Amino acid sequence: MTEPTPQETHPPRRDSRHHHPNHTVHQHPAGLPLIQGFNLWHRKWSNLAYAGFILFCNLALPCILFYVLKDNTHMTLRELIGISSATLGVSSSFDGPFRTWKLWKNRPYYGPLNDPVRWHMDFTMHLYSYALLIFALPLAIASAVKPPMPDFFCMSTPMLVGPVGLVFLISLFRPKCPFWCSSDAPGTRMKPAVFYMFEDIGAVDFRHGKEFREAVNKRYDASPPWQDLMWYLTAWWAFGTAIYFGVTAAITWTVRFGISFGLILGVFFIWLVVWAVLSLWIVKWGLRREEVWWKQHQAKAVEEGKVERVEGASEVEDMTPRESQMTERT
């Protein structure tokens, strides 16, 4: 099928299609390229276990230790902050190194496209490491100085999400990649950051491998509405990090430390859940918008005699591999 020119398809925020020379765009014969097998419940038990581990290490355990020790011991504020800082660093001591090892060891299966260098990490790993480095500053400094800095400690979670929001914001303006951004080579125009995280998490954390990376890149190339969806989601999360930063700063400066300690950690996870749920609504809206665009594009192509109508070509919802095989057989 011959794709229409950008002027014929969709006006806002379209990719300029600067790609690595080895990246070839293919079109699914029945319509848009399908992203097969990805859903939020893939490997649900391991994902739920990981979510429980994160909640325990970063919410339950710090709050339990802080308030129990505060009320039942004679520990100083400096000692309490030091113990809390240590507990907040527990989860990142496991998941960061483990993901790095997993990506390094299984790079031929999980690694980015077109980049054979084994020690190159993907975009999500770079961003995660950068955010953790900034996050560690208040955890290390707040309890090390005399007197301790409880307000600085309370700003640790904003300093975790703040760098992420900044990178998200920069990616909206599509600068050239200074280094490999997942499957995009240095010098190519950067895609919205959510696209890279979707590609990386699906390929590595959900274990779909390079086939998943190929599928999401083909979908991005073939569908201007899909490009817009990635842009809107990136803008949504960049805006969300700014909101969370402001709310946390207000709590830190207006609420005494004994209350703000647990409140800020609780607000952090509530914010994540609320923003994620609203993101799902944006995704559904974007997919419906993409389906309308694809139907119009197909109808126009049929009128011009470029293709014959293919039943089911407007299907853009993600399918499991079994559903995809059934569709192709049909």
C-alpha positions, 0 to 999 in steps of 0.5 A: 500500500502506498502511504500518503504524504505527511500533508495528506495525513495528519497535521500535528507533531509528525516525525520527520522520518530521519532513521538509521540507514539499516532500519527498514520500514515494513507494512503489515499486509492487513493494515497497520503493523501490529504490536503483538502480545503486549498487554499489562497482564503479561507475566502478571504474577512476576509484575505484581510481585515486583510492584509489591517489592517496590511498595514495601521497600519505598513506602511500607518499610521506611514508614514503619521504621521511621515512626516505630523508632521515633516513638519507641527509641531515643534516636536522634533526627539525624539517625532516623533520616539516615535509616530512612535513606538506607531503606529508600535505596534498597530497591534500586540496589537490586532492580538497577543492577539486575536490569543492566545484567539482563540487558548485557547478558541477553543483548542479542535478544533484548538489545536495541536494533542496529546497535551491536555494542554489548555495553550500550544500554537502552534509553530507559536504563540511561534515564533510570541511572541518571534519575537515581544519581540525582535521587541519591544526593538528598539521601546521602547529604541530608543525614550526613551534615550537622544539623541534619536537613529534613526538608532536603530529605523530603525533596528526594522523590521530586529529585527522582522524577524531576530529571525524568520530567526534564528529559521528557520535556526536551524530547518533545522538541525533537533534538538530535540524539547525542548518543544511541537512544534505544534503536535510534542512532546518534544524529537522528531526531529524537522521538518522544521519550514515552516511545523509547520507554514503551519500546524498552520496557516491552522488549526487556522487562516484559521479555518480548525481545527485538521483535517487539522493538521492530514492531513498535518502530514500524508502527511509529513509521506507518502511523502519524496518529501513533506518533501524536499519541507518543507525543501527548503521553510524553507531554502528559508525564512531563506536566505530571512531574511538574505538578508532583514537584510543586505539591511536594515542595508545598508539603515540605515547606508547610507541614512539620517533618513528622507528618510530611515524611509519610505524607510525601511518600504516600502522595508519590505513589498516589500520584503515580497511580492516578497519572497512570490510570489517566494515561490509559484513557489517553491511550484508548483515545489515541487508538480510537483516533488512529483507527478513524485515521486508518479507515479514512486513509484506506478509503481514500486509497481504494477510491484512488485505485491504489489498493483493494479493500482488505477486510479488517484492515482498520484493526489497530488494537493490540492482540496476543500472538494466538489472536494474531495467528487466527487473524492471519489465517482468516 
